[in-house]
Amino acid sequence: MLKILRLEFLFNRRQVLIVLAIFTAYFAYMVFRIDSPRVFVVSTSIMIGLAMPFTILGREDKFKTAALVCSLPMRRSTVVLGKYAATWAAIGLGLGYTLLLAAVFPFSKIQVAEILTARNLFVVLFLISLIFAVILPFTIRFGLVGIIILLVGFQLFGILALILSQVLGGANNPLRVFIRAVADGLRTLLTHEATPGFLLALLTVGVAVSAASLFVSRALYVRRDF
């Protein structure tokens, strides 16, 4: 495991630094334009949840390092676990860097103290775990092609939903119902009282989804040819 983490650090440090540089520009704009901690929490979760896994997991196909890693005397399931741990380490780095930017930029409209609450932190980790759980199996099995498949799938889903909304019309068409459901769900997460039961539920669901995604990813990676 330590060998895998060390290799992931050596292979990905340049890519991670590039992503953090992009974060600097992106979140400079965000903290200047947005003064809502809730919007900042959601946008941060989406940005980090997408950028960091793509950076770590998508590197294999680009630099052809999978064969080298899998030639080491260790199981492929261990390789997947190492990638999972390395990606979460990168996610933690991204979160810390984002909060640092919000705190040091003099034009920031975001109060870091309003973000650093138990509820917001648990919601961020919960949302990122859901995003990562979807990304992991695709990229582990198909590499960059999996990323393309995932993005194209989301686009096709959006187009289909838009067509259905135009055909069916009305306030209760599927697209509007879906958007309302997502918005209501996010609003509930971000406004619910931070009781121990609520935080425990977020943690339990996040861990369960992540464990299921990791299990599927390990099974897919074992069957992958290099």
Residue, then its C-alpha position, 0 to 999 in steps of 0.5 A: m500500500l505504501k508503495i502504491l501511495r508513493l508511486e501515486f505521489l510521484f506520478n501525480r504531483r505535477q498534475v495535482l499542482i496544475v489543478l491547484a493552480i486552476f483552483t486558484a483562478y476558479f475560486a478567486y472568481m467564486v469568492f468574489r462573486i458569491d456570498s452564500p456559504r451554501v452555494f460555495v459548499v455545493s460548488t466546492s463539492i462538485m469542483i473538487g469531487l470531479a477534478m481530483p478523481f479525474t486527475i488521479l485516476g485518469r493519469e494511467d491511460k495518458f502516461k501508460t503507467a498501469a502496466l508498470v504498477c501492475s507489474l509490482p509484487m502486489r494484488r490488483s485489488t491493492v492497487v485499486l485501494g491505493k488509488y482510492a486512498a491517494t484520491w481521497a488524500a488529493i481531495g483533502l488537499g484540495l479542500g484545505y487549499t480552497l478554504l485557504l483561498a477563501a480566507v486569504f483573498p482580501f476581496s472574498k465575500i465568504q466567511v470561512a467560519e460559516i463554512l467550517t461547521a460540522r454540518n457543512l463539512f459533513v455535507v461536503l464529504f457526503l456530496i464528494s463521496l457520491i460523486f467519487a463513487v460514480i466516477l471510480p468504477f468508470t475510470i478504474r475500468f476504462g481509464l480516460v475512455g470511462i471519463i468520456i463515457l461518463l460525460v457523454g452519458f450525462q450530456l445525453f441524459g440532459i438532452l433527453a430530459l430537455i426533450l421530454s420537458q418540451v414534449l410533456g410541458g407543464a409544471n410537473n414535467p420530469l425535468r422540472v420535477f427532477i430539478r426540484a427534487v435535487a434542489d430540495g434535497l440540497r436545501t434539506l442537507l444544508t439547512h437541517e439541524a446538525t444533530p448527531g443522528f443527522l451527521l451519523a446518517l450522512l457518514t453512514v450513507g457516504v461510507a456505504v456508497s464508497a464501500a460499494s463503489l470500491f468493491v465494484s471497482r476492484a472487481l472491474y480492475v481485476r478483469r482489466d487487460f493492459 
